[in-house]
Amino acid sequence: MVMGLCLLVYSLGQRALHQALAQAKQTINNQLGKPTSSRTMRWIFQCFMSIHLVTIAGVKQITNLTDERQWILQFLAATCCKYYLLT
């Protein structure tokens, strides 16, 4: 049952991403640098694996948040941007 719920959440997230890309008429580059509008959530998750939250002297900072990752974040839910301290 838990696995079914996980697959549902994964599918809904992927569908929302594809719809946001289609609505904006935009694409995301794949591993080869070619534009595509049908990236999987697995690839998106892997893309964000090297981002870290660092706290120095009580100030939170996000490291490794590149322009490409910020571009992808605009197509995800607003809570994702908040998670990466962008709002």
C-alpha positions as CSV (number, residue, x, y, z in Angstrom):
1,M,0.0,0.0,0.0
2,V,2.8,2.4,0.8
3,M,4.5,1.6,-2.5
4,G,1.3,2.4,-4.3
5,L,1.0,5.7,-2.6
6,C,4.6,6.6,-3.5
7,L,4.0,5.7,-7.1
8,L,0.9,7.9,-7.1
9,V,2.8,10.9,-5.7
10,Y,5.6,10.3,-8.2
11,S,3.2,10.2,-11.1
12,L,1.3,13.3,-10.0
13,G,4.6,15.2,-9.6
14,Q,5.8,14.1,-13.1
15,R,2.4,15.0,-14.6
16,A,2.4,18.4,-13.0
17,L,5.9,19.1,-14.4
18,H,5.0,18.0,-17.9
19,Q,1.9,20.2,-17.8
20,A,3.8,23.2,-16.5
21,L,6.4,22.8,-19.3
22,A,3.7,22.4,-22.0
23,Q,1.7,25.4,-20.7
24,A,4.8,27.6,-20.8
25,K,5.9,26.1,-24.1
26,Q,9.4,25.4,-22.6
27,T,11.8,22.5,-22.4
28,I,14.5,21.2,-20.1
29,N,17.8,19.9,-21.5
30,N,18.4,16.2,-21.1
31,Q,21.7,14.6,-20.3
32,L,22.9,15.1,-23.9
33,G,22.0,18.8,-23.8
34,K,19.0,18.4,-26.2
35,P,15.8,20.1,-25.2
36,T,12.9,17.9,-24.1
37,S,9.6,18.5,-22.4
38,S,9.2,14.9,-21.0
39,R,11.9,14.5,-18.3
40,T,11.2,12.0,-15.6
41,M,11.0,12.9,-12.0
42,R,13.9,10.5,-11.3
43,W,16.1,12.6,-13.5
44,I,14.9,15.8,-11.8
45,F,15.6,14.3,-8.4
46,Q,19.1,13.3,-9.5
47,C,19.7,16.8,-10.8
48,F,19.0,18.3,-7.4
49,M,21.1,15.7,-5.4
50,S,24.2,18.0,-5.1
51,I,22.4,20.9,-3.5
52,H,23.0,21.5,0.1
53,L,21.8,23.7,2.9
54,V,24.7,25.3,4.8
55,T,24.3,27.3,8.0
56,I,27.1,29.7,8.8
57,A,26.8,32.0,11.9
58,G,23.1,31.3,11.9
59,V,22.6,32.3,8.3
60,K,21.1,29.7,6.0
61,Q,22.5,29.4,2.5
62,I,21.9,27.0,-0.4
63,T,25.0,25.8,-2.3
64,N,25.2,24.5,-5.8
65,L,21.9,26.0,-6.9
66,T,22.9,26.7,-10.6
67,D,20.9,28.7,-13.1
68,E,19.8,25.5,-14.7
69,R,18.3,24.2,-11.4
70,Q,16.6,27.5,-10.8
71,W,15.1,27.3,-14.3
72,I,13.7,23.8,-13.5
73,L,12.4,25.1,-10.1
74,Q,10.1,27.6,-11.8
75,F,8.1,24.7,-13.3
76,L,7.7,22.9,-9.9
77,A,5.3,23.8,-7.1
78,A,5.9,27.1,-5.2
79,T,6.7,25.1,-2.1
80,C,9.8,23.8,-3.9
81,C,11.1,27.3,-4.4
82,K,10.4,28.0,-0.7
83,Y,12.4,24.9,0.2
84,Y,15.4,26.2,-1.7
85,L,15.0,29.7,0.0
86,L,14.0,31.4,-3.3
87,T,10.9,33.1,-2.0
